[in-house]
Amino acid sequence: MNKSKKQDLKKEDLPSFEDYRDLPHIPVSIGVKGSMGNTGEWRTFRPVINLSACNKCGFCYIYCPEGTIKFDKETGPMVDYIYCKGCGVCARECPKDAITMRRETEQVCENDEDD
Protein backbone atom coordinates (compact mmCIF):
# COMPACT_ATOMS: atom_id res chain seq x y z
CA MET A 1 0.00 0.00 0.00
CA ASN A 2 1.43 3.34 -1.09
CA LYS A 3 0.92 6.10 1.48
CA SER A 4 0.64 9.65 0.20
CA LYS A 5 2.82 12.19 1.89
CA LYS A 6 0.64 14.66 3.78
CA GLN A 7 1.32 18.18 2.58
CA ASP A 8 1.54 20.83 5.29
CA LEU A 9 -0.53 23.85 4.33
CA LYS A 10 0.72 27.23 5.39
CA LYS A 11 -1.38 30.36 5.70
CA GLU A 12 0.54 31.86 2.76
CA ASP A 13 -0.57 28.96 0.53
CA LEU A 14 -4.27 29.62 1.07
CA PRO A 15 -6.39 32.12 -0.87
CA SER A 16 -6.35 35.62 0.60
CA PHE A 17 -9.33 37.93 0.85
CA GLU A 18 -9.29 41.53 2.03
CA ASP A 19 -13.00 41.88 2.80
CA TYR A 20 -16.01 39.62 3.29
CA ARG A 21 -17.41 40.85 -0.05
CA ASP A 22 -14.47 39.13 -1.78
CA LEU A 23 -15.44 35.71 -0.41
CA PRO A 24 -16.85 33.19 -2.88
CA HIS A 25 -20.62 32.80 -2.73
CA ILE A 26 -20.98 29.79 -0.47
CA PRO A 27 -23.26 29.04 2.46
CA VAL A 28 -21.83 30.39 5.70
CA SER A 29 -23.07 29.45 9.14
CA ILE A 30 -22.95 32.31 11.62
CA GLY A 31 -22.58 31.11 15.19
CA VAL A 32 -25.31 31.80 17.70
CA LYS A 33 -24.00 33.64 20.73
CA GLY A 34 -23.98 31.40 23.75
CA SER A 35 -25.05 28.29 21.88
CA MET A 36 -22.62 26.25 23.96
CA GLY A 37 -23.19 28.18 27.20
CA ASN A 38 -20.95 30.37 29.33
CA THR A 39 -17.26 29.63 29.10
CA GLY A 40 -16.63 29.64 32.83
CA GLU A 41 -13.03 29.44 34.00
CA TRP A 42 -11.70 26.68 31.76
CA ARG A 43 -10.58 28.77 28.74
CA THR A 44 -6.77 28.69 28.34
CA PHE A 45 -6.35 31.33 25.62
CA ARG A 46 -8.42 34.36 24.66
CA PRO A 47 -8.35 36.51 21.52
CA VAL A 48 -7.00 40.03 21.89
CA ILE A 49 -7.66 42.44 19.02
CA ASN A 50 -5.16 45.10 18.01
CA LEU A 51 -7.61 47.68 16.64
CA SER A 52 -4.84 49.77 15.06
CA ALA A 53 -3.91 46.79 12.84
CA CYS A 54 -7.53 45.75 12.17
CA ASN A 55 -8.93 46.58 8.71
CA LYS A 56 -12.53 45.95 9.87
CA CYS A 57 -13.12 43.27 7.23
CA GLY A 58 -15.50 41.28 9.47
CA PHE A 59 -13.87 37.86 8.94
CA CYS A 60 -13.55 37.28 12.70
CA TYR A 61 -17.30 37.89 13.05
CA ILE A 62 -18.15 35.62 10.13
CA TYR A 63 -15.93 32.70 11.16
CA CYS A 64 -16.47 32.72 14.94
CA PRO A 65 -18.20 29.38 15.60
CA GLU A 66 -19.72 30.67 18.85
CA GLY A 67 -20.95 34.01 17.50
CA THR A 68 -19.17 35.87 20.30
CA ILE A 69 -17.71 38.65 18.20
CA LYS A 70 -19.81 41.76 17.92
CA PHE A 71 -18.94 43.73 14.81
CA ASP A 72 -19.52 47.35 13.93
CA LYS A 73 -18.02 48.81 10.73
CA GLU A 74 -17.19 52.05 12.56
CA THR A 75 -15.62 50.70 15.76
CA GLY A 76 -14.53 47.25 14.59
CA PRO A 77 -14.82 43.88 16.35
CA MET A 78 -15.43 43.34 20.05
CA VAL A 79 -15.18 39.94 21.78
CA ASP A 80 -17.74 38.80 24.36
CA TYR A 81 -15.44 36.90 26.72
CA ILE A 82 -18.33 35.45 28.72
CA TYR A 83 -19.12 33.10 25.83
CA CYS A 84 -15.81 33.01 23.88
CA LYS A 85 -14.25 29.53 24.08
CA GLY A 86 -10.77 30.63 22.98
CA CYS A 87 -10.68 28.35 19.94
CA GLY A 88 -8.54 30.78 17.91
CA VAL A 89 -10.52 30.58 14.68
CA CYS A 90 -10.81 34.38 14.59
CA ALA A 91 -7.04 34.80 14.93
CA ARG A 92 -6.39 32.19 12.25
CA GLU A 93 -8.77 33.83 9.77
CA CYS A 94 -7.68 37.45 10.32
CA PRO A 95 -5.96 38.61 7.10
CA LYS A 96 -4.04 41.34 8.97
CA ASP A 97 -2.94 39.20 11.95
CA ALA A 98 -4.62 41.78 14.20
CA ILE A 99 -5.86 39.10 16.60
CA THR A 100 -3.48 37.28 18.91
CA MET A 101 -4.29 34.48 21.30
CA ARG A 102 -3.09 35.30 24.79
CA ARG A 103 -2.98 33.08 27.86
CA GLU A 104 -5.74 33.79 30.35
CA THR A 105 -3.11 34.43 33.01
CA GLU A 106 -1.74 37.46 31.09
CA GLN A 107 -3.16 40.75 32.27
CA VAL A 108 -4.23 42.69 29.17
CA CYS A 109 -7.10 45.03 28.45
CA GLU A 110 -9.91 43.95 26.12
CA ASN A 111 -9.11 44.94 22.54
CA ASP A 112 -5.54 45.80 23.52
CA GLU A 113 -3.76 47.99 20.98
CA ASP A 114 -0.25 47.61 22.36
CA ASP A 115 0.91 44.62 20.33
Residue pairs with C-beta under 8 A, 6 or more apart in sequence:
11 92
16 95
17 23
17 57
17 59
17 95
18 55
18 57
18 95
19 55
19 57
19 58
20 57
20 58
20 59
20 62
23 62
28 62
30 61
30 62
30 67
31 64
31 65
31 66
31 67
31 68
32 67
33 66
33 67
33 68
33 80
33 83
34 66
34 67
34 68
34 83
35 66
35 67
36 66
36 83
36 85
37 83
38 82
38 83
39 81
39 82
39 83
39 84
39 85
39 86
43 84
43 85
43 86
43 104
44 86
44 103
44 104
45 86
45 88
45 101
45 102
45 103
45 104
46 79
46 81
46 84
46 86
46 101
46 102
46 104
47 60
47 79
47 84
47 86
47 88
47 90
47 91
47 99
47 100
47 101
47 102
48 99
48 100
48 101
48 102
48 108
48 110
48 111
48 112
48 115
49 60
49 76
49 77
49 78
49 79
49 98
49 99
49 111
49 112
50 98
50 99
50 100
50 112
50 113
50 114
50 115
51 76
51 98
51 111
51 113
52 113
53 96
53 97
53 98
53 115
54 76
54 77
54 94
54 96
54 98
55 95
55 96
55 98
56 73
56 76
56 77
57 95
57 96
58 71
58 73
58 77
59 90
59 93
59 94
59 95
60 69
60 71
60 77
60 90
60 93
60 94
60 99
61 69
61 70
61 71
61 77
62 93
63 89
63 90
63 93
64 89
64 90
65 87
65 89
66 83
66 84
66 85
66 87
67 83
68 79
68 80
68 81
68 83
68 84
68 85
69 77
69 78
69 79
69 80
69 90
70 77
70 78
70 79
70 80
71 77
71 78
72 78
76 111
77 90
78 110
78 111
79 90
79 110
79 111
81 110
86 101
86 104
88 101
90 99
91 97
91 99
91 100
91 101
100 115
102 108
